[in-house]
Amino acid sequence: MTTSASQVTLDVREILKAGGEPFDEIMQAVAALAPGQALHLLATFKPMPLFGVMAQRGYTHAEREIGDGDWEVIFSPAAASGTAASPETSRQAFLDVRGLLPPEPMQRALEAVETLKAGESLQVLTDREPTLLYQELKRRSHAYTSESSGEGYRTTIRRGEAVGESA
């Protein structure tokens, strides 16, 4: 593991090649990050399940294949990523649930929305159009927009006023 002021680099490729599970090492590295610091992760595959875990912890990600099936992913604190603050919301989280089987993408999205305060938003990336999620969001009085892109469906959910909260 190498550290700089802006990021910590963690290479888990050898652990994975040896058949190990690096999740604990990754979570230890995340826990040790200084405020505003990013995690630069190197792995032997695109760690899609980790995207959701990190999004729930307030991190966005950028990934790219670096050759021979290896990937690098930079997990940045949402506030430092440039996608967090907007005039309409105080925070925007990101959740990538591509590759998960139904109903897990919808369940994770709904769980993540429930962690937000009224007016905050969540951007969810799915493999297919989340039509059942739309129905549940409407039922819970959350606003959403969705668009198809080359990487899947990107749905932005804005949490409505929670029961018992006042404006």
N, C-alpha and C positions, 0 to 999 in steps of 0.2 A: 504494500500500500504506500502510495506517495501522496504528499499533501502540499498544497499551495494555499495562498490566502483566499483564492476564489473557489477551489475545488479539491476534493480528495479523489484519487484514482485507486480503484480496487479491481484487480485482475483475478477473476475466479475461473479462468479457463483451465488451469492445471487441476483444480479441485474437480471440475466437471469431467475432464478427460479421465481422471482416476475413478470416476463413478460416484463421487461425493456429492453432497447437497450443500451449496454455499449460502443458503438462506440466512442462517444465524450470523455468518460473517458479514453479510450485506446489512442486516438489521443493526449489528454492532457498529458498523461504519456510519450508518445513518444517524444512530444515537449520538455518535461522537462529532457530528458536523457542527461547526460554529454557525451562528445565525447568518443567513444569507449565503452560506457555502453550498456548492453543488457536489453531487456524487457522480464521478465519471466511472462507469462500470464497463468492464470488458468481459464478454462471455462467448461461449461456443455456439449459442443459438440466440434467437430474438426472445428475450424473456418477457413475453406478453403477460403472463399471470402477475408478474411483479409490477406492471404498469398500474393495475388497479390498486394494489397494496400501497404503492407510493402515492397515488392520487389521493387516497384516503388520508394519507399523512401530510397532504398539502404540497405535493411535488408535481410539476409537469415534467414531461420528458421529450427528448429528441433522440431518435435512433437512426443508425445507419449500418449497413453491412460493410465490413472492412476487408473481406476476402476470406477464402477458405471456409466459409460458413460462420466465421466469427463476426460478432456484433459489438458495437460500442453504443452505450446509452448514457446520456447525460441527464440526470435527474436534478432539476433546479427548483428551489423553493418557489411556489406560485407567485408570491409577491415580487420576487426578483426576476421572474421570467418575462415580464413585459406584457403578459396576457391577463394579469390578475386585476389590475385596477382599470375601471372605466367610469365615466360619469354616472352610469346607471347602477353599478354594483360596487360594493366595497371589496368583493372577493369573487374570483371565478376559479373553481377547481376543474381538474381535467381527469377523466376516467376512460381508459381504453379497455373495452371488454371484448374486443375482437378475439376470435378463437375459442371463446367459451360457448358451451352448449346451453340452449334454453332450458330452464328459465333463468339461469344464473346471470346473464347480462342485465335483465330487468330487475332482478333482486338486488344486485350490486348498485345499480343506478338509483333505485328507490332508497336503499340504505344510505347512500352518499348524500342524496337530497335531504334526508332527514337530519343530517349533521349541519346543514347550512342554516343561517339565520334568514328571516324574512327579507326578501330583496336580493339575496346573494344568488349566484348562479353556478351551474355545473355544466361542463361540456362533456358529452358522452360520445365515444366513437364505437360504432357497432358494425358487424359484418353485413347485416341486413336491416331493412327498415323495421324499427321497433314499434309496430302498430299496437301491440298489447300494452306497451309502456305508455303510449299516448293516451289510451283509455284510462289508465290508472292515474296519470298525471292530471288529467281533467277532473277525475273523481276527487283528487286531493287538492284541487284548486291551484295547481302550479301551472305557470305559463311555459310554453316551449315553442321552439322553431326547429326545423330539421331540414337538412339538405344532403343530397347524394353527392359524393365526391369520389375520386379515384381510389381513395383508401377505405371507403365504406360510407356509412351514414353518420353524419355529425349532427347531434341533437344538443341544442343549448336549452337548458332548463332553468327557469328562474323561480325560486321558491316563493310561493304565496305566503300570505300571513298565516302563521300557525294558529291553531285553536288556542284560545287563552291569551294570545299576544295582542297588544294594542299598538296602534300606529303612533 
